[in-house]
Amino acid sequence: MALTRYIVFEPPASSGVTGEAVFVRDRFSIWAFLVPFLWLLRYGLWLSAVVVLIAGFGLAWLGSVEGFGLAGTVLPILVGILVALEGPSLRAAKYRRKGWREAAAFHADDRAEAELIYYGASRGEAAAPAPAPVLAQAPWKTAPRAPRPAATGGFFDAMKAR
């Protein structure tokens, strides 16, 4: 299973709500692709939902105009792709606007594992450390530098002497 990035938001201290962290899965959502209007409503993104609904009606009308049938078919699919890809970013922006604090961001297989990682780390338990990334070193950084050749009396040596 592929790892998914989760962003964890904690409510502002002034709200009085404690322990209610929100996990936002930052990945393509198939439901947001299939029914973007309802997906946006589900997460309380009202303005975005209204824009998508109006765009949907406009594109349906455009599809009925002679010569624009293909655009009326393709553009709603592109709107669905846009919402599916950017919907989690819209959710994160909503929480930031409301004053929620971004507490953590990490990768996990699913929400249950994300909760284990987050709550385990917040209680002070030592979470399994992530392995250090294996970086391929550039060949010029691994080999020791060769000594510079002695002055050859060329053009650049004459310029250095000036």
DSSP file (Angstrom, degrees, kcal/mol; ACC not computed):
  #  RESIDUE AA STRUCTURE BP1 BP2  ACC     N-H-->O    O-->H-N    N-H-->O    O-->H-N    TCO  KAPPA ALPHA  PHI   PSI    X-CA   Y-CA   Z-CA
    1    1 A M              0   0    0      0, 0.0     2,-0.2     0, 0.0   108,-0.0   0.000 360.0 360.0 360.0 142.1    0.0    0.0    0.0
    2    2 A A        -     0   0    0    107,-0.1     2,-0.2     1,-0.1   106,-0.1  -0.535 360.0-112.3 -81.2 143.9    1.3    3.5   -0.8
    3    3 A L        -     0   0    0     -2,-0.2     2,-0.4   104,-0.1   106,-0.2  -0.506  29.9-153.1 -74.4 143.3    2.0    5.9    1.9
    4    4 A T  E     -A  108   0A   0    104,-3.1   104,-2.4    -2,-0.2     2,-0.4  -0.919  15.9-119.0-118.7 143.0   -0.3    8.9    2.1
    5    5 A R  E     -AB 107  26A   0     21,-0.6    21,-2.9    -2,-0.4     2,-0.4  -0.681  29.3-166.3 -82.8 131.2    0.6   12.3    3.5
    6    6 A Y  E     -AB 106  25A   0    100,-3.4   100,-2.1    -2,-0.4     2,-0.5  -0.955   8.5-157.5-117.5 137.9   -1.6   13.4    6.5
    7    7 A I  E     -AB 105  24A   0     17,-2.3    17,-3.0    -2,-0.4     2,-0.5  -0.969  12.6-151.8-112.7 128.9   -1.8   16.9    7.9
    8    8 A V  E     -AB 104  23A   0     96,-3.1    95,-2.3    -2,-0.5    96,-1.3  -0.882   9.6-167.7-107.1 128.2   -2.9   17.2   11.5
    9    9 A F  E     -AB 102  22A   0     13,-2.6    13,-2.7    -2,-0.5    93,-0.2  -0.942   4.6-158.8-115.5 135.4   -4.7   20.3   12.7
   10   10 A E  E     -A  101   0A   0     91,-2.8    91,-2.6    -2,-0.4    11,-0.1  -0.886  29.2-106.2-108.9 144.4   -5.4   21.1   16.3
   11   11 A P        -     0   0    0      0, 0.0     8,-0.1     0, 0.0    89,-0.1  -0.242  44.4 -90.5 -66.4 156.5   -8.2   23.6   17.3
   12   12 A P    >   -     0   0    0      0, 0.0     3,-1.4     0, 0.0     4,-0.4  -0.330  31.4-121.1 -64.8 150.9   -7.2   27.0   18.6
   13   13 A A  G >  S+     0   0    0      1,-0.3     3,-0.9     2,-0.2    87,-0.0   0.805 110.3  62.4 -63.5 -29.4   -6.7   27.4   22.3
   14   14 A S  G 3  S+     0   0    0      1,-0.2    -1,-0.3     2,-0.1     0, 0.0   0.671  89.9  68.6 -72.0 -15.9   -9.4   30.0   22.5
   15   15 A S  G <  S-     0   0    0     -3,-1.4    -1,-0.2     2,-0.2    -2,-0.2   0.727  95.6-135.6 -77.7 -19.8  -12.1   27.6   21.3
   16   16 A G    <   +     0   0    0     -3,-0.9     2,-0.5    -4,-0.4    -3,-0.1   0.368  63.7 126.1  82.2  -6.3  -12.0   25.5   24.5
   17   17 A V        -     0   0    0     -5,-0.4     2,-0.4     3,-0.1    -1,-0.3  -0.749  38.4-174.9 -87.5 127.4  -12.0   22.3   22.5
   18   18 A T        +     0   0    0     -2,-0.5     3,-0.0     1,-0.1    -5,-0.0  -0.937  58.7  15.5-123.8 148.0   -9.1   20.0   23.4
   19   19 A G  S    S+     0   0    0     -2,-0.4     2,-0.9     1,-0.1    -1,-0.1   0.536  83.5 121.5  75.6   7.0   -8.0   16.7   22.0
   20   20 A E        +     0   0    0     -3,-0.1     2,-0.2     2,-0.0    -1,-0.1  -0.554  37.8 172.8-102.0  67.6  -10.1   17.1   18.8
   21   21 A A        -     0   0    0     -2,-0.9     2,-0.5   -11,-0.1   -11,-0.2  -0.489  22.5-142.2 -75.5 146.4   -7.4   16.9   16.2
   22   22 A V  E     -B    9   0A   0    -13,-2.7   -13,-2.6    -2,-0.2     2,-0.6  -0.938   6.0-150.9-112.1 130.3   -8.4   16.7   12.5
   23   23 A F  E     -B    8   0A   0     -2,-0.5     2,-0.6   -15,-0.2   -15,-0.2  -0.897   8.3-164.2-103.3 118.8   -6.5   14.6   10.1
   24   24 A V  E     -B    7   0A   0    -17,-3.0   -17,-2.3    -2,-0.6     2,-0.7  -0.912  12.9-143.7-105.5 117.8   -6.6   15.8    6.5
   25   25 A R  E     -B    6   0A   0     -2,-0.6     2,-1.4   -19,-0.2   -19,-0.2  -0.716   9.6-152.6 -82.2 116.5   -5.5   13.2    3.9
   26   26 A D  E     +B    5   0A   0    -21,-2.9   -21,-0.6    -2,-0.7     2,-0.3  -0.639  55.1  93.1 -95.5  80.3   -3.6   15.0    1.3
   27   27 A R  S    S-     0   0    0     -2,-1.4    -2,-0.1    57,-0.1   -23,-0.0  -0.976  84.7 -63.3-159.8 165.9   -4.1   12.8   -1.8
   28   28 A F        -     0   0    0     -2,-0.3     2,-0.6     1,-0.1    57,-0.2  -0.299  48.2-148.9 -55.4 133.2   -6.4   12.4   -4.8
   29   29 A S     >  -     0   0    0     55,-0.9     4,-1.4     1,-0.1     5,-0.1  -0.943  10.7-160.3-112.5 119.8  -10.0   11.6   -3.7
   30   30 A I  H  > S+     0   0    0     -2,-0.6     4,-2.3     1,-0.2     5,-0.2   0.860  94.8  53.2 -66.3 -34.5  -12.1    9.4   -6.0
   31   31 A W  H  > S+     0   0    0      1,-0.2     4,-2.7     2,-0.2     8,-0.3   0.874 106.0  52.7 -69.0 -35.8  -15.3   10.7   -4.4
   32   32 A A  H  4 S+     0   0    0      1,-0.2    -1,-0.2     2,-0.2    52,-0.2   0.832 111.2  48.6 -67.1 -29.8  -14.3   14.3   -5.0
   33   33 A F  H  < S+     0   0    0     -4,-1.4    -2,-0.2     2,-0.2    -1,-0.2   0.911 116.4  40.6 -72.9 -43.5  -13.7   13.4   -8.7
   34   34 A L  H  < S+     0   0    0     -4,-2.3    -2,-0.2     1,-0.2    -3,-0.2   0.909 136.0  12.6 -75.6 -42.5  -17.0   11.6   -9.1
   35   35 A V     X  +     0   0    0     -4,-2.7     4,-2.3    -5,-0.2    -1,-0.2  -0.626  69.1 167.9-134.7  74.2  -19.3   14.0   -7.2
   36   36 A P  H  > S+     0   0    0      0, 0.0     4,-2.4     0, 0.0     5,-0.2   0.872  75.7  54.0 -60.9 -39.3  -17.3   17.2   -6.5
   37   37 A F  H  > S+     0   0    0      1,-0.2     4,-2.0     2,-0.2     5,-0.1   0.940 112.9  42.0 -61.2 -48.6  -20.3   19.3   -5.4
   38   38 A L  H  > S+     0   0    0      2,-0.2     4,-2.4     1,-0.2    -1,-0.2   0.868 112.6  54.2 -68.1 -36.5  -21.3   16.8   -2.7
   39   39 A W  H  X S+     0   0    0     -4,-2.3     4,-1.3    -8,-0.3    -1,-0.2   0.920 109.3  48.0 -63.5 -43.0  -17.8   16.2   -1.6
   40   40 A L  H  <>S+     0   0    0     -4,-2.4     5,-2.7    -5,-0.2     3,-0.2   0.898 111.9  49.7 -65.3 -39.7  -17.2   19.9   -1.1
   41   41 A L  H ><5S+     0   0    0     -4,-2.0     3,-1.6     1,-0.2    -2,-0.2   0.888 104.0  60.3 -64.2 -38.6  -20.5   20.2    0.9
   42   42 A R  H 3<5S+     0   0    0     -4,-2.4    -1,-0.2     1,-0.3    -2,-0.2   0.863 109.9  41.5 -57.4 -37.2  -19.5   17.3    3.0
   43   43 A Y  T 3<5S-     0   0    0     -4,-1.3    -1,-0.3    -3,-0.2    -2,-0.2   0.253 118.3-108.6 -98.6  12.7  -16.4   19.2    4.3
   44   44 A G  T < 5S+     0   0    0     -3,-1.6     2,-1.3     1,-0.2     3,-0.2   0.748  70.2 142.6  73.5  24.6  -18.2   22.5    4.6
   45   45 A L     >< +     0   0    0     -5,-2.7     4,-2.2     1,-0.2    -1,-0.2  -0.589  18.6 163.1 -94.8  71.1  -16.6   24.2    1.7
   46   46 A W  H  >  +     0   0    0     -2,-1.3     4,-2.5     1,-0.2    -1,-0.2   0.895  66.5  48.6 -63.5 -47.7  -19.8   26.1    0.8
   47   47 A L  H  > S+     0   0    0      1,-0.2     4,-2.3    -3,-0.2    -1,-0.2   0.922 113.7  47.2 -62.8 -44.1  -18.4   28.8   -1.5
   48   48 A S  H  > S+     0   0    0      1,-0.2     4,-2.5     2,-0.2    -1,-0.2   0.891 110.9  52.9 -63.4 -38.5  -16.3   26.3   -3.5
   49   49 A A  H  X S+     0   0    0     -4,-2.2     4,-2.5     2,-0.2    -2,-0.2   0.909 108.9  48.9 -64.1 -41.7  -19.4   24.0   -3.7
   50   50 A V  H  X S+     0   0    0     -4,-2.5     4,-2.7     2,-0.2     5,-0.2   0.912 111.1  50.3 -64.2 -41.6  -21.5   26.9   -5.1
   51   51 A V  H  X S+     0   0    0     -4,-2.3     4,-2.5     1,-0.2    -2,-0.2   0.917 112.2  47.1 -62.5 -42.8  -18.8   27.7   -7.7
   52   52 A V  H  X S+     0   0    0     -4,-2.5     4,-2.4     2,-0.2    -2,-0.2   0.890 112.0  50.7 -66.4 -38.8  -18.6   24.1   -8.8
   53   53 A L  H  X S+     0   0    0     -4,-2.5     4,-2.3     2,-0.2    -2,-0.2   0.937 112.6  45.3 -64.3 -46.2  -22.4   23.9   -9.0
   54   54 A I  H  X S+     0   0    0     -4,-2.7     4,-2.6     1,-0.2    -2,-0.2   0.909 113.5  50.3 -63.6 -41.5  -22.7   27.0  -11.1
   55   55 A A  H  X S+     0   0    0     -4,-2.5     4,-2.7    -5,-0.2    -1,-0.2   0.896 108.9  53.2 -63.0 -38.8  -19.8   25.8  -13.3
   56   56 A G  H  X S+     0   0    0     -4,-2.4     4,-2.1     2,-0.2    -2,-0.2   0.922 111.2  44.5 -62.0 -44.9  -21.6   22.5  -13.7
   57   57 A F  H  X S+     0   0    0     -4,-2.3     4,-2.3     2,-0.2    -2,-0.2   0.905 114.2  50.4 -66.2 -40.0  -24.8   24.1  -14.9
   58   58 A G  H  X S+     0   0    0     -4,-2.6     4,-2.4     1,-0.2    -2,-0.2   0.898 112.0  46.8 -63.8 -40.5  -22.8   26.5  -17.2
   59   59 A L  H  X S+     0   0    0     -4,-2.7     4,-2.1     2,-0.2    -1,-0.2   0.848 109.7  53.8 -72.1 -32.9  -20.9   23.6  -18.7
   60   60 A A  H  X S+     0   0    0     -4,-2.1     4,-0.9    -5,-0.2    -2,-0.2   0.916 111.3  46.1 -64.8 -41.4  -24.1   21.6  -19.1
   61   61 A W  H >X S+     0   0    0     -4,-2.3     3,-0.8     1,-0.2     4,-0.7   0.916 110.2  53.8 -64.7 -42.0  -25.6   24.5  -21.0
   62   62 A L  H >< S+     0   0    0     -4,-2.4     3,-0.8     1,-0.3    10,-0.2   0.868 103.8  56.9 -60.8 -35.9  -22.4   24.8  -23.0
   63   63 A G  H 3< S+     0   0    0     -4,-2.1    -1,-0.3     1,-0.2    -2,-0.2   0.774 103.0  54.4 -65.8 -25.5  -22.7   21.2  -24.0
   64   64 A S  H << S+     0   0    0     -4,-0.9     2,-0.3    -3,-0.8    -1,-0.2   0.647  87.5  95.7 -83.7 -13.8  -26.1   21.8  -25.5
   65   65 A V  S X< S-     0   0    0     -3,-0.8     3,-2.0    -4,-0.7     7,-0.1  -0.596  90.8-103.0 -77.3 135.6  -24.8   24.6  -27.7
   66   66 A E  T 3  S+     0   0    0     -2,-0.3    -1,-0.1     1,-0.3    -2,-0.1  -0.358 105.5  19.2 -62.1 130.2  -24.0   23.4  -31.2
   67   67 A G  T 3  S+     0   0    0     -4,-0.1    -1,-0.3    -2,-0.1     4,-0.1   0.268 110.6  77.2  95.4 -10.6  -20.3   23.0  -31.8
   68   68 A F    <>  +     0   0    0     -3,-2.0     4,-2.2    -6,-0.2     5,-0.2   0.130  54.2 112.1-116.2  19.5  -19.4   22.8  -28.1
   69   69 A G  H  > S+     0   0    0      1,-0.2     4,-0.8     2,-0.2    -1,-0.1   0.886  79.4  48.5 -60.9 -41.9  -20.5   19.3  -27.3
   70   70 A L  H >> S+     0   0    0      1,-0.2     4,-2.9     2,-0.2     3,-0.7   0.907 111.2  49.9 -66.9 -41.6  -17.0   18.0  -26.7
   71   71 A A  H 3> S+     0   0    0      1,-0.2     4,-2.2     2,-0.2    -2,-0.2   0.884 107.3  55.3 -63.9 -37.7  -16.2   20.9  -24.4
   72   72 A G  H 3< S+     0   0    0     -4,-2.2    -1,-0.2   -10,-0.2    -9,-0.2   0.701 114.8  40.6 -67.5 -19.1  -19.4   20.3  -22.4
   73   73 A T  H <X S+     0   0    0     -4,-0.8     4,-0.7    -3,-0.7    -2,-0.2   0.848 119.9  40.1 -92.8 -43.2  -18.2   16.7  -21.9
   74   74 A V  H  X S+     0   0    0     -4,-2.9     4,-2.0     1,-0.2     3,-0.3   0.886 106.8  60.2 -78.4 -40.6  -14.5   17.2  -21.2
   75   75 A L  H  X S+     0   0    0     -4,-2.2     4,-2.2    -5,-0.3    -1,-0.2   0.868 101.4  52.6 -63.4 -39.1  -14.6   20.3  -19.0
   76   76 A P  H  > S+     0   0    0      0, 0.0     4,-2.1     0, 0.0    -1,-0.2   0.878 108.9  52.2 -62.7 -33.2  -16.8   18.8  -16.2
   77   77 A I  H  X S+     0   0    0     -4,-0.7     4,-2.2    -3,-0.3    -2,-0.2   0.907 109.1  49.6 -65.3 -40.3  -14.3   15.9  -16.0
   78   78 A L  H  X S+     0   0    0     -4,-2.0     4,-2.4     2,-0.2    -1,-0.2   0.861 108.3  53.0 -67.1 -35.1  -11.5   18.5  -15.7
   79   79 A V  H  X S+     0   0    0     -4,-2.2     4,-2.5     2,-0.2     5,-0.2   0.918 109.3  49.9 -63.8 -42.8  -13.5   20.2  -12.9
   80   80 A G  H  X S+     0   0    0     -4,-2.1     4,-2.4     2,-0.2    -2,-0.2   0.900 110.7  49.0 -61.8 -41.5  -13.8   16.9  -11.1
   81   81 A I  H  X S+     0   0    0     -4,-2.2     4,-2.1     2,-0.2     5,-0.2   0.913 110.6  51.4 -64.2 -42.2  -10.0   16.3  -11.4
   82   82 A L  H  X S+     0   0    0     -4,-2.4     4,-2.8     1,-0.2     5,-0.3   0.926 112.6  44.4 -61.4 -45.6   -9.3   19.8  -10.1
   83   83 A V  H  X S+     0   0    0     -4,-2.5     4,-2.1     1,-0.2    -1,-0.2   0.899 112.5  52.8 -66.6 -39.3  -11.5   19.3   -7.1
   84   84 A A  H  < S+     0   0    0     -4,-2.4   -55,-0.9   -52,-0.2    -1,-0.2   0.860 117.5  37.2 -65.0 -34.7  -10.1   15.8   -6.5
   85   85 A L  H  < S+     0   0    0     -4,-2.1     4,-0.3   -57,-0.2    -2,-0.2   0.878 128.1  31.6 -84.4 -39.6   -6.5   17.1   -6.5
   86   86 A E  H  X S+     0   0    0     -4,-2.8     4,-2.0    -5,-0.2     3,-0.2   0.508  92.7  91.6-100.2  -6.3   -7.0   20.4   -4.8
   87   87 A G  H  X S+     0   0    0     -4,-2.1     4,-2.3    -5,-0.3     5,-0.2   0.915  86.4  50.7 -56.6 -47.3   -9.8   19.6   -2.4
   88   88 A P  H  > S+     0   0    0      0, 0.0     4,-2.3     0, 0.0    -1,-0.2   0.864 109.2  52.5 -60.8 -33.3   -7.5   18.6    0.5
   89   89 A S  H  > S+     0   0    0     -4,-0.3     4,-2.4     2,-0.2    -2,-0.2   0.876 107.7  51.7 -67.6 -36.5   -5.6   21.8    0.1
   90   90 A L  H  X S+     0   0    0     -4,-2.0     4,-2.0     2,-0.2    -1,-0.2   0.900 109.7  49.5 -64.6 -40.6   -8.9   23.7    0.3
   91   91 A R  H  X S+     0   0    0     -4,-2.3     4,-2.0     2,-0.2    -2,-0.2   0.931 111.5  48.5 -63.2 -44.8   -9.8   21.8    3.5
   92   92 A A  H  X S+     0   0    0     -4,-2.3     4,-2.2     1,-0.2    -2,-0.2   0.905 110.4  51.3 -62.7 -41.1   -6.4   22.7    5.0
   93   93 A A  H  X S+     0   0    0     -4,-2.4     4,-2.4     1,-0.2    -1,-0.2   0.870 106.7  55.2 -64.1 -36.0   -6.8   26.3    4.0
   94   94 A K  H  X S+     0   0    0     -4,-2.0     4,-1.7     2,-0.2    -1,-0.2   0.929 109.1  46.5 -61.8 -45.6  -10.2   26.4    5.7
   95   95 A Y  H  <>S+     0   0    0     -4,-2.0     5,-2.5     1,-0.2     4,-0.2   0.894 111.6  51.2 -65.9 -38.6   -8.7   25.2    9.0
   96   96 A R  H ><5S+     0   0    0     -4,-2.2     3,-1.4     1,-0.2    -1,-0.2   0.911 108.6  51.6 -64.4 -41.3   -5.8   27.7    8.8
   97   97 A R  H 3<5S+     0   0    0     -4,-2.4    -1,-0.2     1,-0.3    -2,-0.2   0.860 106.6  54.2 -62.2 -35.4   -8.3   30.5    8.2
   98   98 A K  T 3<5S-     0   0    0     -4,-1.7    -1,-0.3    -5,-0.2    -2,-0.2   0.445 124.0-104.2 -81.0   1.4  -10.3   29.5   11.3
   99   99 A G  T < 5 +     0   0    0     -3,-1.4    -3,-0.2     1,-0.3    -2,-0.1   0.558  66.4 153.6  91.2   8.2   -7.1   29.6   13.4
  100  100 A W      < -     0   0    0     -5,-2.5     2,-0.5    -6,-0.2    -1,-0.3  -0.450  42.7-124.3 -69.8 145.5   -6.4   25.9   13.7
  101  101 A R  E     -A   10   0A   0    -91,-2.6   -91,-2.8    -2,-0.1     2,-1.0  -0.778  11.6-127.6 -96.1 131.3   -2.8   25.1   14.3
  102  102 A E  E     +A    9   0A   0     -2,-0.5   -93,-0.2   -93,-0.2     3,-0.1  -0.682  34.3 175.8 -77.0 107.0   -1.0   22.8   11.9
  103  103 A A  E     -     0   0A   0    -95,-2.3     2,-0.3    -2,-1.0    -1,-0.2   0.826  54.0 -10.3 -88.0 -34.0    0.5   20.4   14.5
  104  104 A A  E     -A    8   0A   0    -96,-1.3   -96,-3.1     2,-0.0     2,-0.3  -0.992  44.5-160.2-160.8 159.9    2.1   17.7   12.3
  105  105 A A  E     +A    7   0A   0     -2,-0.3     2,-0.3   -98,-0.2   -98,-0.2  -0.942  32.8 138.7-146.9 127.2    2.5   16.4    8.8
  106  106 A F  E     -A    6   0A   0   -100,-2.1  -100,-3.4    -2,-0.3     2,-0.4  -0.938  47.2 -97.1-157.8 174.8    3.7   12.9    8.1
  107  107 A H  E     +A    5   0A   0     -2,-0.3     2,-0.3  -102,-0.2  -102,-0.2  -0.857  41.6 159.9-106.7 139.3    3.2    9.8    5.9
  108  108 A A  E     -A    4   0A   0   -104,-2.4  -104,-3.1    -2,-0.4     3,-0.1  -0.968  45.9-119.5-150.1 162.2    1.1    6.8    6.9
  109  109 A D  S    S-     0   0    0     -2,-0.3     2,-0.3  -106,-0.2    -1,-0.1   0.903  90.5 -14.5 -71.8 -41.9   -0.7    3.9    5.3
  110  110 A D  S  > S-     0   0    0     -3,-0.1     4,-2.1  -106,-0.1    -1,-0.2  -0.882  78.5 -85.4-151.4-179.7   -4.2    4.8    6.5
  111  111 A R  H  > S+     0   0    0     -2,-0.3     4,-2.6     1,-0.2     5,-0.2   0.876 121.6  56.4 -64.6 -37.9   -6.0    7.0    9.0
  112  112 A A  H  > S+     0   0    0      1,-0.2     4,-2.1     2,-0.2    -1,-0.2   0.922 110.3  44.8 -61.0 -43.6   -5.7    4.5   11.9
  113  113 A E  H  > S+     0   0    0      2,-0.2     4,-2.6     1,-0.2    -1,-0.2   0.877 110.8  54.9 -67.6 -36.2   -1.9    4.4   11.5
  114  114 A A  H  X S+     0   0    0     -4,-2.1     4,-2.7     2,-0.2    -2,-0.2   0.907 108.7  48.2 -62.8 -40.9   -1.8    8.2   11.2
  115  115 A E  H  X S+     0   0    0     -4,-2.6     4,-2.8     2,-0.2     5,-0.5   0.902 110.9  50.8 -66.3 -40.0   -3.7    8.4   14.6
  116  116 A L  H  X S+     0   0    0     -4,-2.1     4,-1.8    -5,-0.2     5,-0.2   0.922 113.0  45.8 -62.1 -43.3   -1.3    5.9   16.1
  117  117 A I  H  X S+     0   0    0     -4,-2.6     4,-1.9     2,-0.2    -2,-0.2   0.944 118.3  42.0 -64.4 -47.5    1.7    7.9   14.9
  118  118 A Y  H  X S+     0   0    0     -4,-2.7     4,-2.1     2,-0.2    -2,-0.2   0.961 119.8  39.3 -69.0 -52.4    0.3   11.3   16.0
  119  119 A Y  H  X S+     0   0    0     -4,-2.8     4,-1.3     1,-0.2     6,-0.2   0.839 115.4  53.6 -71.0 -31.1   -1.2   10.4   19.4
  120  120 A G  H  <>S+     0   0    0     -4,-1.8     5,-1.5    -5,-0.5    -1,-0.2   0.903 112.6  43.8 -66.0 -40.1    1.8    8.1   20.2
  121  121 A A  H ><5S+     0   0    0     -4,-1.9     3,-0.9    -5,-0.2    -2,-0.2   0.831 110.7  54.9 -73.5 -31.8    4.2   10.9   19.5
  122  122 A S  H 3<5S+     0   0    0     -4,-2.1    -1,-0.2     1,-0.2    -2,-0.2   0.754 104.0  55.0 -75.6 -22.2    2.1   13.5   21.4
  123  123 A R  T 3<5S-     0   0    0     -4,-1.3    -1,-0.2    -5,-0.2    -2,-0.2   0.451 121.7-106.4 -86.9   0.6    2.1   11.4   24.6
  124  124 A G  T < 5S+     0   0    0     -3,-0.9    -3,-0.2     1,-0.3     2,-0.2   0.447  72.0 144.4  91.6  -0.8    5.9   11.2   24.5
  125  125 A E      < -     0   0    0     -5,-1.5     2,-0.9    -6,-0.2    -1,-0.3  -0.479  59.8-109.0 -70.7 143.1    6.1    7.6   23.4
  126  126 A A        -     0   0    0     -2,-0.2     2,-0.1    -3,-0.1    -1,-0.1  -0.622  33.7-151.5 -77.1 109.6    9.0    7.1   21.1
  127  127 A A        -     0   0    0     -2,-0.9     3,-0.0     1,-0.1   -10,-0.0  -0.468  37.6 -85.1 -73.9 153.3    7.6    6.5   17.7
  128  128 A A        -     0   0    0     -2,-0.1    -1,-0.1     1,-0.1     2,-0.0  -0.428  53.6-117.4 -60.4 122.5    9.6    4.3   15.4
  129  129 A P        -     0   0    0      0, 0.0    -1,-0.1     0, 0.0     3,-0.1  -0.350  26.0-112.3 -66.2 141.2   12.1    6.6   13.9
  130  130 A A        -     0   0    0      1,-0.1    -3,-0.0    -3,-0.0     2,-0.0  -0.500  39.1-104.2 -69.4 138.0   11.9    7.0   10.2
  131  131 A P        -     0   0    0      0, 0.0    -1,-0.1     0, 0.0     3,-0.1  -0.333  40.8 -99.8 -63.9 146.2   14.9    5.5    8.4
  132  132 A A        -     0   0    0      1,-0.1     2,-0.1    -3,-0.1     0, 0.0  -0.410  45.3-103.7 -64.7 138.5   17.3    8.1    7.1
  133  133 A P        -     0   0    0      0, 0.0     2,-0.9     0, 0.0    -1,-0.1  -0.377  27.5-125.7 -66.4 141.7   16.9    8.6    3.4
  134  134 A V        -     0   0    0     -3,-0.1     2,-0.5    -2,-0.1    -2,-0.0  -0.789  31.3-167.0 -89.1 110.4   19.4    7.0    1.2
  135  135 A L        -     0   0    0     -2,-0.9     2,-0.6     0, 0.0    -3,-0.0  -0.847  19.7-130.0-103.5 130.6   20.8    9.8   -0.9
  136  136 A A        -     0   0    0     -2,-0.5     2,-0.3     1,-0.0    -2,-0.0  -0.665  28.2-137.4 -76.3 122.6   22.9    9.0   -3.9
  137  137 A Q        -     0   0    0     -2,-0.6     5,-0.1     1,-0.1    -1,-0.0  -0.583  18.6-109.8 -84.6 145.0   26.0   11.1   -3.6
  138  138 A A    >>  -     0   0    0     -2,-0.3     3,-1.8     1,-0.1     4,-1.0  -0.452  25.3-122.7 -69.3 143.2   27.4   12.9   -6.6
  139  139 A P  H 3> S+     0   0    0      0, 0.0     4,-1.5     0, 0.0     3,-0.3   0.808 110.5  59.1 -60.9 -29.3   30.6   11.4   -7.8
  140  140 A W  H 34 S+     0   0    0      1,-0.2    -2,-0.0     2,-0.2    -3,-0.0   0.680 106.2  49.4 -74.5 -14.1   32.4   14.8   -7.5
  141  141 A K  H <4 S+     0   0    0     -3,-1.8    -1,-0.2     1,-0.1     4,-0.1   0.677 109.1  50.3 -94.4 -19.2   31.6   14.8   -3.8
  142  142 A T  H  < S+     0   0    0     -4,-1.0    -2,-0.2    -3,-0.3    -1,-0.1   0.828  97.6  71.1 -89.4 -32.9   32.8   11.3   -3.0
  143  143 A A  S  < S-     0   0    0     -4,-1.5     3,-0.1     1,-0.1     2,-0.0  -0.610  89.6-109.8 -86.4 143.0   36.2   11.4   -4.5
  144  144 A P        -     0   0    0      0, 0.0     2,-0.2     0, 0.0    -1,-0.1  -0.358  42.6 -97.0 -66.5 152.0   39.0   13.4   -2.9
  145  145 A R        -     0   0    0     -4,-0.1     3,-0.1     1,-0.1    -4,-0.0  -0.439  33.1-126.0 -72.1 140.0   40.1   16.5   -4.9
  146  146 A A        -     0   0    0     -2,-0.2    -1,-0.1     1,-0.1    -3,-0.0  -0.585  35.3 -98.2 -79.7 147.4   43.1   16.2   -7.1
  147  147 A P        -     0   0    0      0, 0.0    -1,-0.1     0, 0.0     3,-0.1  -0.333  44.1-101.4 -64.7 149.5   45.8   18.8   -6.5
  148  148 A R        -     0   0    0      1,-0.1     3,-0.1    -3,-0.1     2,-0.0  -0.434  39.9-108.3 -70.3 142.7   45.8   21.7   -8.8
  149  149 A P        -     0   0    0      0, 0.0     3,-0.1     0, 0.0    -1,-0.1  -0.355  39.8 -97.7 -69.1 154.1   48.3   21.6  -11.6
  150  150 A A        -     0   0    0      1,-0.2     0, 0.0    -3,-0.1     0, 0.0  -0.226  56.9 -72.4 -66.1 161.3   51.3   23.9  -11.4
  151  151 A A        -     0   0    0      1,-0.1    -1,-0.2    -3,-0.1    -3,-0.0  -0.293  42.0-166.2 -57.8 135.4   51.2   27.2  -13.4
  152  152 A T        -     0   0    0     -3,-0.1    -1,-0.1     0, 0.0     3,-0.1   0.448  40.0-112.9-105.8  -2.8   51.6   26.5  -17.0
  153  153 A G        +     0   0    0      1,-0.1    -2,-0.1     2,-0.0     0, 0.0   0.704  69.2 143.1  80.6  16.9   52.3   30.1  -18.1
  154  154 A G     >  -     0   0    0      1,-0.0     4,-1.8     4,-0.0     5,-0.2  -0.030  68.8 -81.3 -81.8-171.1   49.0   30.3  -20.1
  155  155 A F  H  > S+     0   0    0      1,-0.2     4,-1.9     2,-0.2     5,-0.1   0.899 126.6  49.9 -59.4 -46.5   46.6   33.1  -20.5
  156  156 A F  H  > S+     0   0    0      1,-0.2     4,-2.1     2,-0.2    -1,-0.2   0.858 108.3  52.8 -67.8 -34.6   44.8   32.7  -17.1
  157  157 A D  H  > S+     0   0    0      1,-0.2     4,-1.6     2,-0.2    -1,-0.2   0.888 108.6  50.7 -65.8 -37.0   48.1   32.6  -15.2
  158  158 A A  H  X S+     0   0    0     -4,-1.8     4,-0.8     1,-0.2    -2,-0.2   0.870 110.1  50.4 -67.6 -35.5   49.2   35.8  -16.8
  159  159 A M  H  < S+     0   0    0     -4,-1.9     3,-0.5     1,-0.2    -2,-0.2   0.876 108.3  52.1 -69.8 -36.2   45.8   37.4  -15.8
  160  160 A K  H  < S+     0   0    0     -4,-2.1    -1,-0.2     1,-0.2    -2,-0.2   0.843 103.8  58.9 -66.4 -32.7   46.3   36.2  -12.2
  161  161 A A  H  <        0   0    0     -4,-1.6    -1,-0.2     1,-0.3    -2,-0.2   0.761 360.0 360.0 -69.9 -24.4   49.7   37.8  -12.1
  162  162 A R     <        0   0    0     -4,-0.8    -1,-0.3    -3,-0.5    -2,-0.1   0.499 360.0 360.0 -65.7 360.0   48.3   41.2  -12.9
